[in-house]
Amino acid sequence: MNPKILRISLIAALAGFLFGFDTVVISGAEKKLQLLWNSSEAFHGTVVIGMALFGTVIGAILGGIPTNKIGRKNTLIWIGVLYSVSAIGSAFANDPVTFGIFRFIGGLGVGASTVAAPSYISEIAPAKDRGRLVGLYQFMLVFGIMVAFMSNYALSNIGENDWRWMVGVEAFPAIIYTLFVLTVPKSPRWLLTKNRAEEAKKILNSINPDLSLEELEAEIAYGEEVGAASENIFMKKYRFPLTLAFLIAFFNQFSGINAFLYYAPRIFEAAGLGESTALLSSIGIGITNLIFTFLGIFLIDRLGRKQLMYFGSIGYIISLSLVAAAFILNWEGMAVPIFLFLFIASHAIGQGAVIWVFISEVFPNHLRGSGQAFGSSVHWVLAWLIPSSIPALFAWVGPGPVFGFFAFMMVLQLLFVIFMMPETKGITLEELSKKLSK
């Protein structure tokens, strides 16, 4: 693998690390903040927790605009700025509304990163290494989740304002990422779409001399030839790839994954574990997520996307059913953490490894950016609505029925995989475009 492209990809993938860290870091502080500000369940879920997710939705919906207008690199730089401002502002907030506003700013960075970072990496990577390099984004995402759980555990009970350190420590990796991303080149493919051929040729010769500018120009010309500029992803001919992107994002969140990651310590405490043990168990979740994500990325080009989704769906159904039964039947001890470890492993090797790759594959070249933004938007709208409702749902019906519902949704996902999801392994993007767009 080209070491220069690997280095550039790793720097861009750090946006995924910040995504994972920002998403989970609140889990160690959210109960302390609810007690500190005496918030109702609905207000706490909507403002303290939900504002970050609302920002992520907006960032995902609008992320394609700066990614196309000012370029992939410049968008990645602004994402780092958003993360930095959010972390520092959240740490110094003295009321829930101010805290929610700064968390919203961080959410904008999360949403935009799911559009800009995979696009940038895929455009600078050679075709033979693209799957593994884009997979670095997902790997860094779950690495960020694990580090956030460890950070929360290390910083808990260090003082009255330990929550400020929990949310503020993100500023350090955010600033480092921003400085690093200043050193990466712009995307040659993006430069060509802006008629900056000389600049594109210089960068291409530097990072990927095996691909000539003439080949790249021919590839882009092919995309412009087969895809009219007036087309959009909502046309009838693209209904099937649009449906695929919608459903994989829909089922990703109705597994309950983000709801669990946001409230892992609370769920463990509800299962009878003490606060310290709950935070420690959360670290185990992060390690499990990292190991099985690595395994998923290793297997995705060997076994295929659909095979991994079979593994994940069956694992989801078993683990979520066991978690629901544990809460309903009041099983005590380490039963719930073990079942939730199985749940995380099932997610990491299935949906976690597949979702971003699959969405980027099912749309034709000239509509891939719009398709990526659509799939990300569906994902994040649900990732906002579902976790925001968890405190109220737990108080109303309890964790058992909630996890039982998630198990039922995963039965529907398994049916989607069996009867509808196509296998995209080993098929060129152009062939997939012809096959899926009727």
C-alpha positions as CSV (number, residue, x, y, z in Angstrom):
1,M,0.0,0.0,0.0
2,N,1.3,3.5,-0.9
3,P,2.6,4.9,2.4
4,K,1.8,8.5,1.5
5,I,-1.8,7.7,0.7
6,L,-2.1,5.6,3.9
7,R,-0.8,8.6,5.9
8,I,-3.2,11.0,4.3
9,S,-6.1,8.5,4.7
10,L,-5.3,8.1,8.4
11,I,-5.3,11.9,9.0
12,A,-8.7,12.2,7.2
13,A,-10.0,9.2,9.2
14,L,-9.3,11.0,12.4
15,A,-12.5,12.8,11.7
16,G,-14.1,9.5,12.5
17,F,-12.2,9.3,15.8
18,L,-13.7,12.6,16.8
19,F,-17.1,11.4,15.6
20,G,-17.0,8.4,17.9
21,F,-15.5,10.3,20.8
22,D,-18.0,13.1,20.6
23,T,-21.0,10.7,20.3
24,V,-20.1,8.7,23.4
25,V,-18.3,11.1,25.7
26,I,-21.7,12.5,27.0
27,S,-22.6,9.1,28.4
28,G,-20.4,9.5,31.4
29,A,-21.7,13.0,32.2
30,E,-25.4,12.9,31.3
31,K,-26.7,11.7,34.6
32,K,-24.6,14.2,36.6
33,L,-25.9,17.0,34.4
34,Q,-29.5,16.0,34.9
35,L,-29.0,16.1,38.6
36,L,-27.0,19.3,38.5
37,W,-29.6,21.2,36.5
38,N,-32.6,19.3,37.9
39,S,-33.9,18.6,34.4
40,S,-37.0,16.6,33.5
41,E,-36.6,13.4,31.5
42,A,-38.1,15.1,28.4
43,F,-36.0,18.3,28.7
44,H,-32.8,16.3,29.4
45,G,-33.3,14.0,26.4
46,T,-34.2,16.8,24.1
47,V,-31.7,19.6,25.1
48,V,-28.7,18.1,26.9
49,I,-28.6,14.9,24.8
50,G,-30.7,15.7,21.7
51,M,-29.1,19.0,20.6
52,A,-25.9,17.3,19.6
53,L,-27.9,14.8,17.5
54,F,-30.0,17.6,16.0
55,G,-26.8,19.3,15.0
56,T,-25.6,16.0,13.4
57,V,-28.8,15.8,11.4
58,I,-28.3,19.4,10.0
59,G,-24.6,18.6,9.4
60,A,-25.4,15.5,7.4
61,I,-28.2,17.2,5.4
62,L,-26.1,20.2,4.5
63,G,-22.6,18.6,4.6
64,G,-22.6,18.0,0.8
65,I,-22.8,21.7,0.1
66,P,-19.4,22.8,1.5
67,T,-17.9,19.4,0.4
68,N,-18.7,20.3,-3.2
69,K,-18.3,24.1,-3.0
70,I,-15.1,24.7,-1.0
71,G,-13.7,21.2,-1.4
72,R,-13.2,18.1,0.7
73,K,-10.0,19.3,2.5
74,N,-11.4,22.7,3.5
75,T,-14.6,21.1,4.8
76,L,-12.5,18.7,6.9
77,I,-10.6,21.7,8.3
78,W,-13.8,23.4,9.3
79,I,-15.1,20.1,10.9
80,G,-12.0,20.2,13.2
81,V,-12.8,23.8,14.1
82,L,-16.4,22.9,15.0
83,Y,-15.2,20.0,17.2
84,S,-12.7,22.2,19.0
85,V,-15.2,25.0,19.7
86,S,-17.8,22.5,20.9
87,A,-15.5,20.8,23.3
88,I,-14.2,24.0,24.9
89,G,-17.7,25.7,25.0
90,S,-19.4,22.6,26.5
91,A,-16.7,22.4,29.3
92,F,-17.3,26.0,30.4
93,A,-21.2,26.0,30.1
94,N,-23.1,26.9,33.2
95,D,-26.6,26.1,32.1
96,P,-28.3,23.4,30.0
97,V,-29.2,25.7,27.1
98,T,-25.7,27.0,26.6
99,F,-24.4,23.4,27.0
100,G,-26.9,22.2,24.3
101,I,-25.8,25.0,21.9
102,F,-22.2,24.0,22.1
103,R,-23.1,20.3,21.7
104,F,-25.1,21.3,18.7
105,I,-22.0,22.9,17.1
106,G,-20.1,19.6,17.7
107,G,-23.0,17.7,16.1
108,L,-22.6,19.8,12.9
109,G,-19.0,18.5,12.7
110,V,-20.2,14.9,13.2
111,G,-22.8,15.0,10.5
112,A,-20.6,16.8,8.0
113,S,-17.7,14.3,8.6
114,T,-19.9,11.3,7.5
115,V,-20.2,13.0,4.1
116,A,-16.7,14.7,3.6
117,A,-14.3,12.2,5.1
118,P,-15.4,9.0,3.3
119,S,-15.7,11.0,0.0
120,Y,-12.2,12.4,0.4
121,I,-10.5,9.1,1.2
122,S,-12.3,7.3,-1.6
123,E,-11.2,10.0,-4.1
124,I,-7.5,9.9,-3.2
125,A,-7.2,6.1,-2.8
126,P,-6.2,3.6,-5.5
127,A,-9.1,1.3,-6.5
128,K,-7.4,-1.8,-5.2
129,D,-7.1,-0.3,-1.7
130,R,-10.2,1.8,-1.5
131,G,-12.3,-0.5,0.6
132,R,-9.6,-0.9,3.3
133,L,-8.7,2.8,3.3
134,V,-12.3,4.0,3.6
135,G,-12.8,1.4,6.3
136,L,-10.2,3.3,8.4
137,Y,-12.9,5.9,9.0
138,Q,-15.2,3.3,10.7
139,F,-12.3,1.8,12.6
140,M,-11.2,5.2,13.9
141,L,-14.8,5.9,14.8
142,V,-15.1,2.9,17.1
143,F,-11.6,3.6,18.4
144,G,-12.9,7.0,19.4
145,I,-15.8,5.4,21.2
146,M,-13.5,3.1,23.2
147,V,-11.2,6.0,24.1
148,A,-14.3,8.1,25.2
149,F,-15.4,5.3,27.5
150,M,-11.9,5.0,29.0
151,S,-11.7,8.7,29.4
152,N,-15.0,8.9,31.2
153,Y,-13.9,6.2,33.6
154,A,-10.5,7.8,34.3
155,L,-12.1,11.3,34.9
156,S,-15.1,10.2,36.9
157,N,-15.1,11.3,40.6
158,I,-12.0,13.5,40.2
159,G,-14.0,16.4,41.7
160,E,-17.3,18.2,41.8
161,N,-16.9,19.3,38.1
162,D,-15.5,16.1,36.7
163,W,-18.2,16.3,33.9
164,R,-16.4,19.5,32.6
165,W,-13.2,17.5,32.1
166,M,-15.1,14.6,30.5
167,V,-16.6,16.8,27.7
168,G,-13.7,19.2,27.5
169,V,-10.9,16.8,27.0
170,E,-12.1,16.3,23.4
171,A,-10.5,19.7,22.5
172,F,-7.0,18.1,22.6
173,P,-7.5,15.5,19.8
174,A,-9.7,18.0,17.9
175,I,-7.0,20.7,17.7
176,I,-4.4,18.1,16.8
177,Y,-6.6,16.7,14.0
178,T,-7.2,20.3,12.7
179,L,-3.5,20.9,12.5
180,F,-2.8,17.6,10.8
181,V,-5.5,18.0,8.2
182,L,-3.9,21.3,7.1
183,T,-1.0,19.2,5.7
184,V,-3.1,16.9,3.4
185,P,-3.5,17.7,-0.3
186,K,-6.8,18.6,-2.0
187,S,-8.7,15.9,-3.8
188,P,-7.5,15.6,-7.5
189,R,-11.0,14.5,-8.6
190,W,-12.6,17.6,-6.9
191,L,-10.0,19.9,-8.5
192,L,-10.8,18.5,-12.0
193,T,-14.5,19.2,-11.4
194,K,-13.4,22.8,-10.8
195,N,-11.3,22.9,-14.0
196,R,-8.0,23.1,-12.1
197,A,-6.2,20.4,-14.1
198,E,-2.6,21.6,-13.5
199,E,-3.1,21.6,-9.7
200,A,-4.8,18.1,-9.9
201,K,-1.9,16.7,-12.0
202,K,0.7,18.0,-9.5
203,I,-1.1,16.4,-6.6
204,L,-1.8,13.2,-8.5
205,N,1.9,12.8,-9.4
206,S,2.8,13.2,-5.8
207,I,0.4,10.8,-4.2
208,N,-0.6,8.3,-6.9
209,P,1.8,8.3,-9.9
210,D,0.2,4.9,-11.0
211,L,-2.9,6.8,-12.1
212,S,-2.4,9.3,-15.0
213,L,-4.3,12.5,-15.2
214,E,-5.7,11.4,-18.6
215,E,-7.2,8.3,-17.0
216,L,-8.8,10.3,-14.3
217,E,-10.2,12.9,-16.8
218,A,-11.6,10.0,-18.9
219,E,-13.3,8.5,-15.8
220,I,-14.9,11.8,-14.9
221,A,-15.9,12.4,-18.5
222,Y,-17.6,9.0,-18.5
223,G,-19.6,9.9,-15.4
224,E,-20.7,13.2,-17.0
225,E,-21.6,11.5,-20.2
226,V,-23.9,8.8,-18.6
227,G,-25.3,11.1,-16.0
228,A,-27.2,14.2,-17.1
229,A,-26.5,17.2,-14.9
230,S,-30.2,17.7,-14.3
231,E,-30.6,14.2,-12.7
232,N,-31.2,13.7,-9.0
233,I,-31.5,10.7,-6.6
234,F,-35.3,11.1,-6.3
235,M,-35.9,10.2,-10.0
236,K,-37.9,7.0,-10.6
237,K,-34.9,5.3,-12.2
238,Y,-33.0,5.6,-8.9
239,R,-35.8,4.5,-6.6
240,F,-34.2,1.1,-5.8
241,P,-30.7,2.4,-4.7
242,L,-32.6,5.2,-2.8
243,T,-34.7,2.5,-1.0
244,L,-31.6,0.5,-0.2
245,A,-29.8,3.5,1.3
246,F,-32.9,4.4,3.3
247,L,-33.5,0.9,4.7
248,I,-29.9,0.1,5.7
249,A,-29.7,3.5,7.5
250,F,-33.2,2.9,9.0
251,F,-32.4,-0.5,10.4
252,N,-29.0,0.6,11.6
253,Q,-30.6,2.9,14.1
254,F,-33.6,0.7,15.0
255,S,-31.1,-1.8,16.3
256,G,-30.8,0.6,19.2
257,I,-27.1,1.1,18.8
258,N,-26.9,4.8,19.3
259,A,-29.4,4.7,22.1
260,F,-27.2,2.1,23.9
261,L,-23.9,4.0,23.3
262,Y,-25.4,7.2,24.7
263,Y,-26.8,5.6,27.8
264,A,-24.5,2.6,28.4
265,P,-23.7,3.5,32.1
266,R,-27.3,4.2,32.8
267,I,-28.4,0.9,31.3
268,F,-25.8,-1.0,33.3
269,E,-26.9,0.7,36.5
270,A,-30.5,-0.2,35.7
271,A,-29.3,-3.8,35.5
272,G,-28.0,-3.6,39.0
273,L,-24.3,-2.6,38.5
274,G,-22.8,0.2,40.6
275,E,-21.8,3.5,39.0
276,S,-18.1,2.6,38.9
277,T,-18.7,-0.9,37.6
278,A,-21.1,0.5,35.0
279,L,-18.4,2.8,33.6
280,L,-15.9,0.0,33.6
281,S,-18.3,-2.3,31.8
282,S,-18.6,0.5,29.2
283,I,-14.9,0.3,28.5
284,G,-15.4,-3.5,27.8
285,I,-18.1,-2.4,25.3
286,G,-15.6,-0.1,23.5
287,I,-12.9,-2.8,23.3
288,T,-15.4,-5.4,21.9
289,N,-16.6,-2.8,19.4
290,L,-13.0,-2.2,18.2
291,I,-12.1,-5.8,17.9
292,F,-15.1,-6.8,15.9
293,T,-15.0,-3.7,13.7
294,F,-11.5,-4.7,12.7
295,L,-12.7,-8.2,12.0
296,G,-15.6,-6.8,9.9
297,I,-13.3,-4.6,7.8
298,F,-10.9,-7.5,7.3
299,L,-13.8,-9.7,6.0
300,I,-15.9,-7.2,4.1
301,D,-14.0,-7.8,0.8
302,R,-13.6,-11.5,1.4
303,L,-17.1,-12.7,2.5
304,G,-19.0,-9.8,1.1
305,R,-21.4,-7.2,2.5
306,K,-24.5,-9.4,2.6
307,Q,-22.8,-12.2,4.5
308,L,-21.7,-9.8,7.2
309,M,-25.2,-8.5,7.4
310,Y,-26.5,-12.1,8.0
311,F,-24.0,-12.5,10.8
312,G,-25.0,-9.2,12.3
313,S,-28.8,-9.6,12.0
314,I,-28.8,-13.1,13.7
315,G,-26.5,-11.8,16.4
316,Y,-28.8,-8.8,17.0
317,I,-31.9,-10.9,17.3
318,I,-30.3,-13.3,19.8
319,S,-28.6,-10.6,22.0
320,L,-31.4,-8.1,22.1
321,S,-33.9,-10.8,22.9
322,L,-31.7,-11.9,25.8
323,V,-31.2,-8.3,27.1
324,A,-35.0,-7.8,27.0
325,A,-35.6,-11.1,28.9
326,A,-32.9,-10.2,31.5
327,F,-34.7,-6.9,32.3
328,I,-38.2,-8.3,32.2
329,L,-37.3,-11.4,34.4
330,N,-35.0,-9.4,36.6
331,W,-31.8,-11.5,36.0
332,E,-29.0,-10.2,38.2
333,G,-25.3,-10.2,38.0
334,M,-23.2,-9.9,34.8
335,A,-25.9,-11.3,32.4
336,V,-26.9,-8.0,30.9
337,P,-23.3,-6.8,30.2
338,I,-22.5,-10.2,28.6
339,F,-25.6,-10.0,26.3
340,L,-24.8,-6.4,25.5
341,F,-21.2,-7.4,24.5
342,L,-22.7,-9.9,22.1
343,F,-25.0,-7.1,20.8
344,I,-22.0,-4.8,20.2
345,A,-20.1,-7.6,18.5
346,S,-23.0,-8.2,16.2
347,H,-23.3,-4.6,15.3
348,A,-19.6,-4.1,14.7
349,I,-19.2,-7.1,12.3
350,G,-22.4,-6.3,10.5
351,Q,-24.0,-2.9,10.2
352,G,-21.0,-1.1,11.6
353,A,-18.7,-2.4,9.0
354,V,-21.2,-2.3,6.1
355,I,-23.3,0.8,6.3
356,W,-21.0,3.6,5.0
357,V,-19.4,1.3,2.3
358,F,-22.8,0.1,1.1
359,I,-24.4,3.5,0.8
360,S,-21.4,4.8,-1.2
361,E,-21.6,1.9,-3.6
362,V,-25.3,1.8,-4.6
363,F,-25.5,5.2,-6.3
364,P,-24.1,6.1,-9.7
365,N,-20.9,8.2,-9.9
366,H,-22.5,11.6,-10.7
367,L,-25.0,11.2,-7.8
368,R,-22.8,9.6,-5.2
369,G,-22.4,12.7,-3.1
370,S,-26.1,13.3,-3.0
371,G,-26.8,9.7,-2.2
372,Q,-24.2,9.7,0.6
373,A,-25.8,12.8,2.1
374,F,-29.3,11.2,1.9
375,G,-28.2,8.0,3.6
376,S,-26.4,9.9,6.3
377,S,-29.4,12.2,6.9
378,V,-31.7,9.2,7.4
379,H,-29.2,7.7,9.8
380,W,-28.8,10.8,11.8
381,V,-32.5,11.9,11.9
382,L,-33.2,8.5,13.6
383,A,-30.1,8.8,15.7
384,W,-31.5,12.0,17.0
385,L,-35.1,10.9,17.6
386,I,-34.4,7.4,19.1
387,P,-31.8,8.3,21.8
388,S,-33.7,11.5,22.7
389,S,-36.7,9.4,23.6
390,I,-34.8,6.8,25.7
391,P,-35.0,8.4,29.2
392,A,-38.8,8.9,28.8
393,L,-39.3,5.4,27.4
394,F,-37.2,3.8,30.2
395,A,-39.2,5.7,32.8
396,W,-42.6,4.8,31.1
397,V,-42.3,1.1,30.0
398,G,-38.8,0.1,31.3
399,P,-35.7,-1.2,29.4
400,G,-37.2,-4.7,28.8
401,P,-39.9,-3.8,26.3
402,V,-37.7,-1.2,24.6
403,F,-35.0,-3.8,23.9
404,G,-37.7,-6.3,22.9
405,F,-38.9,-3.8,20.2
406,F,-35.4,-3.4,18.9
407,A,-35.1,-7.2,18.6
408,F,-38.3,-7.3,16.6
409,M,-36.9,-4.7,14.2
410,M,-33.9,-6.8,13.6
411,V,-36.1,-9.7,12.5
412,L,-37.4,-7.2,9.8
413,Q,-33.8,-6.4,9.0
414,L,-33.0,-10.0,8.4
415,L,-35.9,-10.2,6.0
416,F,-34.5,-7.2,4.2
417,V,-31.1,-8.8,3.8
418,I,-32.6,-12.1,2.6
419,F,-35.0,-10.8,0.0
420,M,-33.9,-7.4,-1.0
421,M,-30.2,-6.5,-0.3
422,P,-27.9,-7.1,-3.3
423,E,-24.3,-8.3,-2.9
424,T,-21.9,-5.6,-4.1
425,K,-18.6,-7.3,-3.4
426,G,-16.2,-7.4,-6.4
427,I,-18.5,-5.5,-8.7
428,T,-17.3,-2.2,-10.2
429,L,-19.2,0.9,-9.4
430,E,-20.2,1.4,-13.0
431,E,-21.6,-2.2,-13.2
432,L,-23.5,-1.6,-10.0
433,S,-24.9,1.6,-11.4
434,K,-26.3,-0.2,-14.5
435,K,-27.6,-3.1,-12.3
436,L,-29.4,-1.0,-9.7
437,S,-30.6,2.0,-11.6
438,K,-33.4,1.1,-13.9
